[in-house]
Amino acid sequence: MTSCMRLYCDLIALRMLLLLISVLFVFVRSDSADNRCLSSLISTCEDCLRRGPECAWCSQERFLDGAHVSQRCGSVSDLRVRGCEEAFIQNPNVKVEVNATIGSSQVSPREITIHLRPGGEAAFVVEVQQLERYPVDLYYLVDVSASMQDNLDRLKTAGLALSHLMKEHSSDFRVGFGSFVDKPLSPYIDVHPSKLLNPCSDYEVNCRPAHGFIHVLPITHNMTEFTRVIQEQRISGNMDTPEGGFDAMLQAAVCQKDIGWRPEAKHLLLVMTDQPSHLALDGKLAGIVVPHDGRCHLEDNIYSQTTTMEHPTIAQLAEKLLENSVYSIFAVDQVQYRWYEDLMDLIPGSPKASNLKDLVVHAYKKLLSDVEVQIGLEDSQAQRFRVSVTALCPDGSTVSGNTKCSGVRPKQTVFFKVTVGMSRCPADGGDRDVVMSVRPVGFNESVSVRIRQICVCGCAQTGRCHDDPSSSDCPAFTSACRAHRSAAVCSGQGVCKCATCVCDSSRLGNIYGKFCEMDDFSCPYVKGLACGGHGRCVSSECVCLPGWTGESCDCPVSTESCVSDDGLICSGWGKCVCGKCVCDDARRSGAFCEKCPICYSSCQSHWSCVKCHLSSGLGSDALQLCNHSCAPAVEYVDDVTELLWGKYCLYPSSEKCQHRFLMDLASDRPQLHISRHPVCVWSRRYFKTFLSTFLLTVTLGIGMLAAVRQLLRARNCSWQSNPEQQFDHSRKNSYVPTTNEKTITYRRDRLPNHPVEMHSHVPKKPLSDAWQ
């Protein structure tokens, strides 16, 4: 038992400790938020602005005479309370400027400029509209290694059919062609001289040399030329399983002019292969250590840096595809489908379909139905900015953090809300603009966002952000530092220098004023703020700002906070005291004295309300007229007896008639249900009911009397017709009495001298003899 009690006490102590820690944590957090602008380390306006968006600087001359320069930093309301004029408060606001002069058919706006300060954030909306038909550029990037011989043969027949099919979905369809194998280095290929020219010499097949990427045919609408190029393609060969597909994809994306991508068209890159691709750092096997620079390196339509530059990273490839609005389509073998499917979250594209025609058409429709935006920002600036995107899809769904809408149909618009925040200024103190892009995936239009960092105050241009302390010699007299002759120098809270008070510093708050007579800590506090944040602390007393009153300046003069929904102050049942309703009736409660469960518990208390409705005819006009003057809500019913909950009441509407109503006190506001039909004592309806009941009762009584009389007559007749038989039957079933004697003695206090005897004599005769 003792151990259990000890364990219980330990648990109670632990709970109290956790509660104390949580309270202290909340207090520290709130205190740090309130005092974020207060620090003795702040010496300039720029230092103040970097504290956060709630901090402002006062550049007014002789502000808080004698106070430390750090006291010029504070919240806007705090600076106003301390006497800083509005014109001298340096508080640059966050702004969003939209350039609406640039027209666009798909993405708008095209240019946005936002002004941000440390800790601030700005939001803007980007509209993306799908068109019904787009021009389409499709570039075939085909793996021509030996294992792709069958796929290359199928392409020679399916390419023309695909072109005819895509013309049904595009306003202007064009195609191009390029091939790739792998880096022509060991160990990727056999570097024997005979194999360099013909990698398939062992199989007596005439193959072309291995290559990283060859651009064969620029984007063209000439399908005859496209068919001829495909017919001329020959396979090549390499030694390892992976191919150099990512190398070729990056060149096809960044070499815009060589490939012939049109700015107004949708760019589709169809990659056909049966093997996975080499990744970054695989080039070290061949002694390649130079990272890919992400640029175009085509010379005579051949990738010139294939033997000297590494494979690109997946992130680098995805960035270049997005930057150049290229949507990739992977036509891969079933065995390698899983490998490429895992890349779909990293590279914008679509993996495969049942056949080549369906694959391209499906990818094109998916490109149009899925609208997604991606944010582009310089890597060096990414840590200082935070970006969030919320998509508003045409079906009305809105998900925070969602950057994609699916199932978008032509001519529908998707809205993206983009919020940008800046955590801090650059370390070098510069204020150069930062450019960010908002680019819809697969679109050739984007939004350019220019971020202008506010890290320098406007008063710095004039050089008058604060008073310059003078170091020149001055006479040492103190009369100018006294409020009056008998007052202490600088109110005892500072020193007099050059006929000016320099106030002391205090850990409790600020001491300021011409004679250091004011502070912000010796007055009453409300919610952690001196004078409730609505006044100035002067000589330990609150001087309230206009609109506030009270010892702590915590009472608003306005009664707006006491006005109820009906436009009355405290619903007409109280007074507004210090911004809150004080009810006249102690039975009432609520923020506006609107609650009174026991005020309407008696039937008589609602008679005036019922009378108002009856006099108005129990119509819609009565509901509008009387519901404003009656406390309860009222509705009309045909029969209140059908209602189960509430208290039934009667209202005497006339001498002979009454109206029934029911009080429902279950809700916060009482409700009355008034019957439309009165109850009248002498009405024809009740007279008919009474007469019918009376006649029915009389008829039933007469009938019962007649039935009883008939039964009695029938029994009397049967008795007189056979009396002897009845007595014989009675004789057989009866006992014959005998004579008995018994002496009974009654006890008293004293026995009598002679006992009392009682004799009972019964003659022994049969019953039949007695009747004779």
C-alpha positions in Angstrom: 0.0 0.0 0.0 2.8 2.4 0.9 4.6 1.7 -2.4 1.4 2.4 -4.4 0.9 5.7 -2.6 4.5 6.7 -3.2 4.1 5.8 -6.9 0.9 7.9 -7.1 2.6 10.9 -5.5 5.5 10.6 -8.0 3.1 10.6 -10.9 1.3 13.7 -9.5 4.7 15.5 -9.1 5.7 14.5 -12.6 2.5 15.9 -14.1 2.9 19.2 -12.2 6.5 19.4 -13.4 5.5 18.9 -17.1 2.7 21.5 -16.7 5.2 24.0 -15.3 7.6 23.4 -18.1 4.9 23.9 -20.7 3.8 27.1 -19.1 7.3 28.4 -19.0 7.8 27.4 -22.7 4.8 29.3 -23.8 5.8 32.3 -21.7 9.3 32.3 -23.2 8.0 32.0 -26.8 5.5 34.8 -26.4 8.0 37.0 -24.6 10.6 36.4 -27.3 8.1 37.3 -30.0 7.1 40.5 -28.2 10.7 41.5 -27.6 12.2 40.5 -30.9 12.6 44.2 -31.9 14.2 45.1 -28.5 17.9 44.5 -28.3 20.9 46.6 -27.2 22.8 45.2 -30.2 20.6 47.2 -32.7 22.4 50.3 -33.8 21.1 51.0 -37.3 17.9 51.0 -39.2 19.1 48.0 -41.2 19.7 46.0 -38.1 16.2 46.7 -37.0 14.6 45.6 -40.3 16.5 42.4 -40.2 14.8 41.5 -37.0 11.6 40.7 -38.7 8.6 42.1 -40.6 7.0 43.4 -37.3 9.9 45.7 -36.5 10.1 49.3 -37.6 12.5 52.2 -37.1 11.9 55.8 -36.0 14.1 58.3 -37.8 12.6 61.3 -36.0 15.0 63.8 -34.6 15.3 64.0 -30.8 13.1 60.9 -30.5 13.2 59.6 -26.9 15.7 62.3 -25.8 18.7 60.6 -24.1 17.6 57.0 -24.8 19.8 54.5 -26.4 19.7 54.4 -30.2 18.3 50.8 -30.0 15.1 52.2 -28.5 14.3 53.6 -32.0 13.5 50.0 -33.1 10.1 48.6 -32.2 6.7 47.7 -33.5 4.7 50.3 -35.3 2.1 50.6 -32.5 4.9 50.8 -29.9 6.7 53.6 -31.8 3.4 55.5 -32.1 2.7 55.2 -28.4 6.2 56.5 -27.6 5.6 59.6 -29.7 7.1 58.9 -33.1 5.3 60.6 -35.9 4.0 58.5 -38.8 6.1 60.2 -41.4 9.3 59.2 -39.6 8.5 55.5 -39.2 10.6 53.3 -41.5 8.5 50.3 -42.1 8.8 49.2 -45.8 5.8 47.1 -46.8 5.7 44.0 -48.9 4.4 44.8 -52.4 3.5 42.8 -55.5 3.6 44.5 -58.9 2.2 42.8 -61.9 3.2 43.7 -65.5 0.0 43.4 -67.4 1.3 44.8 -70.7 2.7 41.5 -71.9 0.0 39.4 -73.5 -0.3 35.7 -73.3 -2.7 33.0 -74.5 -1.7 30.3 -72.0 0.1 31.6 -68.9 -0.5 34.9 -67.2 0.9 37.1 -65.9 4.3 36.8 -67.5 6.2 39.3 -65.3 5.8 39.9 -61.6 8.0 42.0 -59.2 7.7 41.5 -55.5 9.3 43.6 -52.7 10.3 41.5 -49.7 12.0 42.2 -46.4 13.5 39.7 -44.0 10.8 37.5 -42.4 8.1 38.8 -44.8 6.2 36.9 -47.5 4.1 37.8 -50.6 1.6 35.9 -52.6 0.4 36.1 -56.2 -1.8 34.0 -58.5 -0.7 32.4 -61.8 -3.3 31.4 -64.4 -2.7 28.5 -66.8 -5.2 27.9 -69.6 -5.3 24.9 -71.9 -5.9 25.5 -75.6 -7.9 23.1 -77.7 -5.2 22.3 -80.3 -1.5 23.0 -80.2 1.3 22.7 -82.7 3.4 19.7 -81.8 7.1 18.9 -82.4 8.0 15.2 -81.9 11.7 14.3 -81.9 12.6 10.6 -82.2 15.7 9.7 -80.1 16.4 6.0 -81.0 18.8 3.6 -79.5 20.5 1.9 -82.5 22.5 -0.7 -80.7 22.3 -4.3 -82.1 19.6 -5.4 -79.7 17.2 -2.7 -81.1 17.2 -4.1 -84.7 13.5 -5.4 -84.4 12.3 -2.1 -82.9 14.1 -0.1 -85.6 12.3 -2.2 -88.3 8.9 -1.6 -86.7 9.6 2.2 -86.5 10.1 2.2 -90.3 6.4 1.2 -90.7 4.9 2.8 -87.6 6.4 6.2 -87.9 4.3 7.3 -90.9 1.1 5.9 -89.3 1.8 7.9 -86.1 2.2 11.1 -88.1 -1.2 10.7 -89.7 -2.8 9.9 -86.3 -1.2 12.9 -84.5 -2.5 15.3 -87.2 -6.0 14.6 -85.8 -4.9 16.0 -82.4 -2.6 18.8 -83.4 -3.0 21.9 -85.5 0.6 21.5 -87.0 2.5 18.3 -86.4 6.3 18.0 -87.2 8.9 15.4 -86.5 12.7 15.0 -86.2 15.2 12.2 -85.7 18.4 11.4 -83.8 20.3 8.3 -82.7 22.5 7.2 -79.8 24.5 4.2 -78.6 27.1 4.8 -75.9 30.3 6.6 -75.2 32.9 5.2 -77.7 35.4 4.4 -75.0 36.5 1.2 -73.2 35.0 -0.5 -71.3 31.7 0.5 -73.0 32.8 -0.7 -76.5 35.5 -2.9 -77.9 38.4 -0.6 -78.8 40.1 -3.0 -81.2 40.8 -1.1 -84.4 38.7 -3.5 -86.4 35.8 -3.1 -84.0 35.9 0.7 -84.0 34.8 0.8 -87.6 32.4 -2.2 -87.5 31.4 -3.4 -84.0 29.5 -6.3 -85.6 32.4 -7.7 -87.7 32.4 -11.0 -85.7 28.8 -11.6 -87.0 29.5 -10.7 -90.6 27.1 -7.8 -90.3 27.9 -4.3 -91.5 27.3 -2.0 -88.5 27.9 1.7 -88.0 30.5 2.9 -85.5 29.4 3.5 -81.9 28.5 7.1 -81.0 27.2 9.1 -78.1 24.6 11.1 -80.0 24.1 12.1 -83.7 21.4 14.6 -84.7 20.1 13.2 -88.0 17.0 15.2 -89.0 15.9 18.6 -87.7 12.2 19.1 -86.9 10.3 19.1 -90.2 6.8 18.7 -91.7 8.3 16.7 -94.6 7.2 13.2 -93.9 8.8 11.8 -97.0 12.2 13.0 -95.8 11.5 11.5 -92.4 10.6 8.1 -93.9 13.8 8.2 -96.0 16.0 8.9 -93.0 14.5 6.0 -91.0 15.0 3.6 -93.9 18.7 4.5 -94.0 19.4 3.8 -90.3 21.8 1.0 -89.5 22.4 -0.6 -86.1 25.6 -0.3 -84.1 27.0 -2.2 -81.1 28.6 -1.9 -77.6 29.8 -4.2 -74.9 28.0 -3.3 -71.6 24.2 -3.4 -71.0 23.4 0.3 -70.1 23.3 2.8 -73.0 24.1 6.5 -73.2 20.5 7.7 -73.4 20.7 10.5 -70.8 23.7 12.0 -72.6 21.7 12.2 -75.8 18.5 13.4 -74.1 20.2 16.4 -72.6 21.7 17.4 -75.9 18.4 17.0 -77.7 16.8 19.3 -75.0 19.4 22.1 -74.8 20.3 22.3 -78.5 17.2 24.2 -79.4 18.3 25.8 -82.7 20.0 22.6 -84.0 17.0 20.4 -83.2 14.6 23.0 -84.5 12.2 23.2 -81.6 9.5 25.8 -82.3 8.8 28.3 -79.4 5.0 28.1 -79.9 4.8 24.3 -80.1 4.6 21.5 -77.6 7.9 19.6 -77.4 7.7 15.8 -77.2 11.0 13.8 -76.9 10.3 10.1 -77.8 13.2 7.9 -76.4 13.2 4.4 -77.8 15.5 1.9 -76.1 15.5 -1.6 -74.6 18.1 -1.0 -71.8 18.6 1.4 -68.9 20.9 4.4 -69.2 24.2 5.2 -67.7 24.1 7.6 -64.7 26.5 10.3 -63.4 29.8 9.0 -62.2 29.7 5.9 -64.5 32.2 7.8 -66.7 34.9 7.2 -64.1 35.1 3.6 -65.5 36.5 5.2 -68.7 38.6 7.8 -66.8 36.2 10.7 -67.3 36.1 13.0 -64.3 34.7 16.3 -65.8 31.1 16.9 -64.7 28.6 17.7 -67.3 28.1 21.5 -67.8 24.5 21.2 -69.1 25.3 23.0 -72.4 24.9 22.2 -76.1 28.0 20.6 -77.6 26.9 19.7 -81.2 29.6 20.0 -83.9 28.5 18.9 -87.4 25.4 17.4 -85.7 27.6 15.1 -83.5 28.0 15.3 -79.7 31.6 16.4 -79.5 32.1 16.0 -75.7 30.9 12.4 -75.4 34.5 11.2 -74.6 35.5 14.0 -72.2 32.4 14.9 -70.2 30.5 12.8 -67.6 27.0 11.6 -67.9 24.5 14.2 -66.6 22.8 13.7 -63.2 19.1 12.9 -63.1 18.4 16.3 -61.5 20.4 18.1 -64.1 18.6 16.3 -66.9 15.2 17.1 -65.3 16.1 20.8 -64.9 17.1 21.1 -68.6 14.0 19.3 -69.8 11.8 21.6 -67.8 13.8 24.7 -68.7 13.4 24.0 -72.4 9.7 22.8 -72.1 10.6 19.3 -73.3 8.2 16.5 -72.3 9.9 13.1 -72.5 8.2 9.8 -73.6 10.0 6.5 -72.9 9.1 3.7 -75.3 11.0 0.9 -73.5 11.0 -2.9 -73.4 8.8 -4.6 -70.9 11.8 -5.9 -69.0 13.1 -2.4 -68.4 9.7 -0.8 -67.7 10.2 -0.8 -63.9 13.6 1.0 -64.1 12.1 3.9 -66.2 8.9 4.0 -64.2 10.9 4.8 -61.1 12.2 7.9 -62.9 8.7 9.4 -63.5 8.7 11.3 -60.2 12.0 12.9 -61.1 11.7 13.4 -64.9 8.6 14.9 -66.5 7.4 12.2 -68.9 5.4 9.0 -69.5 6.8 5.5 -69.6 4.9 3.2 -72.1 1.7 1.9 -73.8 0.7 -1.1 -75.7 2.1 0.2 -79.0 4.0 3.2 -80.3 1.0 5.0 -81.7 -1.0 4.7 -78.5 2.1 5.6 -76.5 2.6 9.0 -78.2 -1.1 9.9 -78.4 -1.6 8.9 -74.7 1.4 10.9 -73.7 0.2 13.9 -75.6 -3.3 13.8 -74.0 -1.7 13.3 -70.6 0.5 16.3 -71.2 -2.7 18.4 -72.0 -4.8 17.0 -69.1 -2.2 17.3 -66.4 -1.3 20.9 -65.5 1.6 21.2 -63.1 4.0 24.1 -62.3 7.6 23.9 -61.1 9.6 26.6 -59.4 13.1 27.6 -60.6 15.4 29.5 -58.3 19.2 29.9 -58.2 20.9 27.3 -56.0 22.9 30.0 -54.2 19.6 31.8 -53.2 17.4 28.8 -52.4 18.3 28.6 -48.7 17.1 32.2 -48.1 13.7 31.8 -49.7 10.8 29.6 -49.1 8.1 28.9 -51.7 4.8 27.1 -51.4 2.2 26.5 -54.2 -1.5 25.7 -53.9 -3.4 24.7 -57.0 -7.1 25.5 -57.5 -8.3 23.0 -60.1 -11.3 23.4 -62.4 -13.4 20.9 -60.3 -13.1 23.2 -57.3 -10.6 21.1 -55.3 -7.9 23.0 -53.4 -5.1 21.3 -51.7 -2.3 23.2 -50.0 1.1 22.1 -51.3 -0.4 20.6 -54.4 1.3 21.8 -57.6 -0.7 19.7 -60.1 -4.3 19.4 -61.4 -5.4 16.3 -63.4 -8.3 15.8 -65.8 -8.1 19.4 -67.2 -10.1 19.8 -70.4 -9.4 22.2 -73.3 -10.2 25.9 -72.6 -10.3 25.3 -68.8 -8.1 27.4 -66.5 -6.1 26.3 -63.5 -5.1 28.8 -60.8 -1.9 28.5 -58.8 -1.4 30.5 -55.7 2.4 31.0 -55.1 3.6 32.3 -51.8 7.2 33.5 -51.5 9.0 34.3 -48.2 12.5 35.6 -47.5 14.2 34.5 -44.3 17.2 36.8 -44.2 19.2 39.3 -46.3 22.3 38.2 -48.1 25.5 37.9 -46.1 27.3 40.6 -48.1 24.5 43.1 -47.3 23.8 43.5 -51.0 20.3 44.2 -52.3 20.5 42.9 -55.9 17.4 41.4 -57.4 16.8 37.6 -57.4 15.0 36.1 -60.3 12.6 33.2 -59.9 10.6 31.3 -62.5 7.2 29.7 -62.3 7.1 27.3 -65.3 4.1 25.0 -66.2 5.4 21.6 -67.3 5.2 21.1 -71.0 4.3 24.8 -71.8 6.6 27.1 -73.7 5.5 30.1 -71.6 6.5 30.8 -68.0 6.3 33.5 -65.3 9.3 35.6 -64.4 9.3 36.7 -60.8 11.8 39.4 -59.8 12.4 39.6 -56.1 13.7 42.9 -54.8 15.2 42.6 -51.3 14.5 45.4 -48.9 17.6 45.4 -46.7 18.3 49.1 -46.7 16.2 51.8 -45.1 14.9 54.8 -47.0 16.3 57.2 -44.4 19.8 56.0 -45.3 19.6 58.0 -48.5 19.5 61.3 -46.5 21.8 60.0 -43.8 19.3 61.0 -41.1 18.2 57.7 -39.5 19.1 58.9 -36.0 20.6 61.7 -34.0 24.4 62.1 -34.2 25.9 62.3 -30.7 28.1 65.4 -30.2 31.5 65.0 -28.7 32.2 68.7 -28.4 32.8 70.4 -25.0 29.8 72.2 -23.4 29.1 74.0 -20.2 28.3 71.9 -17.2 25.0 73.3 -15.9 22.0 71.2 -14.9 19.1 73.7 -14.7 18.0 72.8 -18.2 17.8 69.1 -17.1 15.1 69.8 -14.3 11.4 69.8 -15.0 11.1 72.5 -12.3 13.4 73.9 -9.7 12.6 71.4 -7.0 12.7 68.4 -9.3 15.6 66.0 -9.4 18.1 66.2 -12.3 16.7 64.1 -15.1 14.0 62.9 -12.7 16.6 60.9 -10.9 16.7 58.4 -13.9 19.6 59.9 -16.0 22.6 62.3 -16.1 22.7 65.7 -17.6 25.2 66.2 -20.4 25.4 69.4 -22.4 22.0 70.6 -21.0 20.4 67.4 -22.2 19.3 64.4 -20.2 20.8 61.1 -21.1 18.5 58.5 -19.6 19.7 55.4 -17.7 19.3 51.9 -19.1 17.0 49.5 -17.4 16.4 45.8 -17.9 12.7 46.4 -17.2 12.1 48.6 -20.2 12.8 52.0 -21.7 13.3 55.3 -19.9 12.9 58.4 -22.1 11.6 61.9 -22.3 13.1 65.3 -22.1 13.7 64.9 -18.4 13.7 61.1 -18.4 10.2 61.3 -16.8 8.6 58.7 -18.9 9.1 54.9 -19.1 7.2 51.9 -20.3 7.3 49.6 -17.4 6.1 51.2 -14.2 2.4 51.4 -15.3 -0.2 48.6 -15.1 0.3 45.8 -17.5 -2.5 44.2 -19.5 -1.7 41.0 -21.5 2.0 41.6 -21.1 1.9 45.2 -22.4 2.2 48.4 -20.4 -1.1 50.3 -20.5 -2.4 47.5 -22.6 -0.5 48.8 -25.6 -3.0 51.6 -25.9 -1.3 54.4 -24.1 1.9 56.0 -22.9 3.4 55.5 -19.4 4.1 59.0 -18.0 5.2 59.3 -14.4 3.9 55.9 -13.5 0.4 56.7 -14.9 -1.2 55.7 -18.2 -2.0 58.4 -20.7 -4.5 56.6 -23.0 -4.6 57.0 -26.8 -7.8 58.3 -28.3 -10.5 55.7 -28.2 -9.3 54.1 -25.0 -9.9 54.8 -21.3 -9.5 53.2 -17.9 -6.6 53.0 -15.5 -4.8 50.6 -17.7 -6.1 51.9 -21.0 -7.8 48.6 -21.6 -11.3 49.8 -22.0 -12.5 50.9 -25.5 -14.7 54.0 -25.6 -16.6 52.5 -28.5 -19.6 50.3 -27.8 -19.3 48.5 -31.1 -18.1 45.3 -29.5 -21.4 45.2 -27.4 -23.8 45.5 -30.4 -25.8 42.3 -30.9 -27.1 40.9 -34.2 -30.4 42.8 -33.8 -28.5 46.1 -33.7 -29.1 46.8 -30.0 -26.5 47.3 -27.3 -26.4 44.1 -25.2 -29.7 43.0 -26.9 -31.4 45.9 -25.0 -30.9 44.0 -21.7 -27.7 45.6 -20.4 -25.0 48.2 -20.5 -21.7 48.3 -22.3 -18.9 48.6 -19.7 -15.3 48.5 -20.9 -16.2 46.9 -24.2 -18.3 44.1 -22.5 -22.0 43.7 -21.7 -23.1 43.9 -18.1 -26.6 42.6 -17.9 -29.3 44.5 -15.9 -31.1 41.3 -15.0 -29.0 38.8 -13.0 -30.9 36.0 -14.7 -29.4 36.8 -18.1 -26.0 35.7 -19.4 -24.1 35.5 -22.7 -21.8 37.9 -24.5 -24.8 40.1 -25.4 -27.1 39.2 -22.5 -29.1 37.2 -25.0 -29.3 34.0 -22.9 -32.0 33.6 -20.1 -33.2 30.1 -19.8 -35.5 30.9 -16.8 -36.9 34.2 -18.1 -39.4 32.5 -20.3 -40.3 29.4 -18.3 -43.9 30.5 -17.5 -46.7 30.5 -20.0 -47.8 34.1 -19.0 -44.4 35.5 -20.0 -45.2 34.7 -23.6 -48.7 36.0 -23.8 -47.7 39.3 -25.2 -45.7 37.6 -28.0 -48.6 35.3 -28.8 -51.0 38.3 -28.8 -48.7 40.1 -31.3 -48.8 37.1 -33.7 -52.6 36.6 -33.3 -53.3 40.3 -34.0 -51.2 40.2 -37.1 -53.1 37.2 -38.6 -50.5 34.4 -38.1 -49.0 35.1 -41.5 -45.5 35.8 -43.0 -46.0 39.5 -42.1 -46.5 38.6 -38.5 -43.3 36.5 -38.4 -41.3 39.5 -39.7 -43.0 42.0 -37.5 -43.3 40.1 -34.2 -40.0 38.1 -34.3 -38.1 41.3 -33.8 -40.1 42.3 -30.7 -40.4 38.7 -29.2 -37.5 37.1 -27.4 -38.4 33.6 -28.6 -38.5 32.4 -32.2 -42.0 31.5 -33.3 -43.5 29.1 -35.9 -47.1 28.2 -36.7 -48.4 24.6 -36.6 -51.8 23.0 -37.2 -51.9 21.0 -34.0 -49.4 21.5 -31.1 -50.5 18.2 -29.5 -48.5 16.3 -32.2 -45.3 17.8 -30.8 -43.6 15.7 -28.1 -41.1 18.0 -26.5 -42.0 21.2 -24.6 -44.5 22.7 -22.2 -48.2 23.1 -23.4 -49.8 26.5 -22.6 -53.1 28.3 -23.3 -53.7 31.9 -24.3 -57.2 33.3 -23.7 -57.8 35.0 -27.0 -61.5 35.8 -26.2 -64.1 35.0 -23.6 -65.1 31.7 -25.2 -61.9 30.7 -27.2 -58.3 29.9 -26.3 -55.2 29.4 -28.4 -52.8 26.6 -27.6 -49.0 27.1 -27.9 -46.0 25.0 -26.9 -42.8 26.3 -25.3 -39.6 24.6 -26.4 -36.7 25.5 -24.1 -34.2 22.9 -25.3 -32.2 25.4 -27.5 -30.3 28.5 -26.4 -33.1 30.7 -27.7 -36.6 29.7 -26.6 -39.0 28.7 -29.4 -42.8 28.9 -29.5 -45.1 26.8 -31.6 -48.5 28.5 -31.9 -51.6 26.5 -33.1 -53.5 28.1 -36.0 -56.9 26.8 -34.7 -58.4 28.2 -31.5 -60.1 26.0 -28.9 -63.7 27.4 -28.3 -65.9 26.1 -25.4 -69.4 26.6 -27.1 -68.3 26.1 -30.6 -70.5 23.9 -32.9 -67.7 21.5 -33.2 -67.7 20.7 -29.5 -71.5 20.8 -29.2 -71.8 18.1 -31.8 -69.2 16.0 -30.0 -71.1 16.4 -26.6 -74.5 15.6 -28.1 -73.1 12.5 -29.9 -71.5 11.3 -26.7 -74.7 11.8 -24.6 -77.0 9.9 -27.0 -74.5 7.1 -27.3 -74.3 6.8 -23.5 -78.2 6.7 -23.1 -78.6 4.1 -25.8 -76.0 1.8 -24.2 -77.7 2.2 -20.8 -81.2 1.3 -22.0 -79.8 -1.7 -23.9 -78.0 -3.0 -20.8 -81.2 -2.7 -18.7 -83.3 -4.5 -21.2 -80.8 -7.4 -21.3 -80.7 -7.8 -17.5 -84.5 -7.8 -17.3 -84.8 -10.6 -19.9 -82.2 -12.7 -18.0 -84.2 -12.4 -14.8 -87.5 -13.3 -16.4 -86.0 -16.4 -18.0 -84.6 -17.7 -14.7 -87.9 -17.1 -12.8 -89.9 -19.1 -15.3 -87.6 -22.1 -15.0 -87.8 -22.1 -11.2 -91.6 -22.2 -11.1 -92.0 -25.0 -13.7 -90.1 -27.8 -11.7 -89.6 -26.9 -8.1 -89.6 -30.6 -6.6 -86.9 -31.8 -8.9 -84.8 -28.9 -7.7 -85.3 -29.7 -4.0 -84.6 -33.5 -4.5 -81.4 -32.6 -6.1 -80.6 -30.4 -3.2 -81.5 -33.1 -0.7 -79.0 -35.5 -2.1 -76.2 -33.1 -2.0 -76.9 -31.7 1.6 -75.8 -32.8 5.0 -78.3 -33.7 7.8 -77.7 -31.7 10.9 -77.5 -33.3 14.4 -78.1 -32.1 18.0 -74.9 -30.9 19.8 -74.3 -29.4 23.1 -71.3 -27.4 24.2 -70.6 -25.3 27.2 -68.7 -22.0 26.6 -67.1 -20.2 29.5 -66.1 -16.5 29.1 -63.2 -15.6 31.2 -63.2 -12.4 33.2 -61.1 -11.1 36.0 -63.1 -13.2 38.3 -65.0 -16.3 37.4 -68.7 -16.1 38.1 -70.2 -18.3 40.8 -72.3 -20.1 38.2 -71.0 -21.1 34.8 -72.9 -19.8 31.8 -74.1 -22.6 29.6 -75.4 -22.3 26.0 -77.5 -25.0 24.5 -78.0 -25.4 20.8 -80.8 -27.7 19.7 -81.2 -28.7 16.1 -84.1 -31.1 15.3 -83.1 -34.2 13.3 -85.6 -33.9 10.5 -85.1 -34.0 6.8 -85.3 -30.7 4.9 -88.3 -32.0 3.0 -90.3 -32.5 6.2 -89.5 -29.0 7.3 -91.2 -27.6 4.1 -94.2 -29.7 4.8 
